[in-house]
Amino acid sequence: MDYACARCHQHDKNRVESARQITILVILLIFVALLPYALTAHLAVISPQDPVLPIGSSLTALCTISAELEITARSLYWTLNGRRLARNTYRVLSPTESSVTLHQLNGSLQRSGDNLVCHRSNGEVLAGSCLYVGSPPEKPVNLTCWSRNTKDLSCRWSPGSQGETFINTKNILKYKLKWYGKEKDCEDYTGQPYTCYVPRDLAIFTPYEVWVEASNQLGSAISDVITLDILDVVTTDPPPDVLVSRVGDLEDQLSVRWGSPPALKDYLFQAKYQIRYRVEDSDEWKVIDDAGNQTSCRLAGLRAGTVYFAQVRCNPIGVYGSKKAGIWSDWSYSTAASTPGIVLKNNDILGKNLLQFFGWMRKHSYGCTDVSIKLYDQWRVWLQKAQKTHDQVLQSGKS
């Protein structure tokens, strides 16, 4: 047993030694690869180093080489982002100094700066400088914020009319309690561009001031300050448990039912709902705005024998007595059901009348209550009675 442990220990030591040797080898290879640059780094330099310039500027850069290189400035050439610059943009100022002049500079092609490089005649890089050409940020606009279930705060904004600055520009969302408290920076920018997320530690019943500060090496700009109460910008999760089902054998109706947002079940508020639906082979949604605060709706005037998809969303109104409307939630997942089909028989007046009636309903029904379901059902009963009377008359004529 002791012999086996000793062998295992020796094997581990060998593995550690091999790993150490590989690490040393990698470091040596990197050193060898960088050696030419290290040797010339102190022998040539470009000035100015990494300048920041407004769009449209001109720049004269100077490449100064050491006599130790045993070359003259006349043999040097310049590149910008890998493209060789025209010889007429150079000047030889002395045996060790070459300059290049650039006019009407455009915005940098990359945020990390444009690469201006001085080369030997054989292409070897002697020195380089990054050019940051851009514009100062404009005032951020369209700042809007919302809170999901009063627990957090999300904000988005637009970067101003110009938008593109061509150089790294930092946007910081700031917020503070209006009458007291310390200014804070939002820290989570991992969502969509020009958005930020505050996950916790927010007060209610107290207004906040929120704004955005944009800055880069050429300047800064501040958005308008908006004032909000978390309760006034509440949105909810999409309504859960959405169910679409048939209404008996009615060929032109479907029932949509859903649940209230569970995260706000203990809050004092009145929900307002919207429904939208579409046929299976269409991307065009029909929106019902008048669902109110009920959690069900009958869709009328539908096509018989057709699959419909439906979604529901919620707007919490008056959370804890807030006088402002909330913000619409995202739409729920689509749920589908099909209406029964119509089979017309010979001399089926009811079926033909129903088809005409359904066509009229599709043109004039815009929601759960715009056309009274009660009146709608009365029309259906009347048509059924008319069919029954017609059938009795036909039967009497045959007898």
Beta strands, then each sheet from edge to edge (+ up, - down):
strand 1: 44-47
strand 2: 52-54
strand 3: 59-65
strand 4: 77-80
strand 5: 83-84
strand 6: 90-94
strand 7: 97-102
strand 8: 114-119
strand 9: 125-134
strand 10: 141-148
strand 11: 153-158
strand 12: 170-177
strand 13: 184-185
strand 14: 195-198
strand 15: 208-216
strand 16: 219-222
strand 17: 226-228
strand 18: 234-235
strand 19: 243-246
strand 20: 254-257
strand 21: 270-279
strand 22: 286-288
strand 23: 296-299
strand 24: 307-317
strand 25: 335-338
sheet 1: 1+ 3- 7+ 6-
sheet 2: 2+ 9+ 8- 4+ 5-
sheet 3: 14+ 11- 10+ 18+
sheet 4: 13+ 12- 15+ 16-
sheet 5: 13+ 12- 15+ 17-
sheet 6: 19+ 20- 23+
sheet 7: 22+ 21- 24+ 25-
end
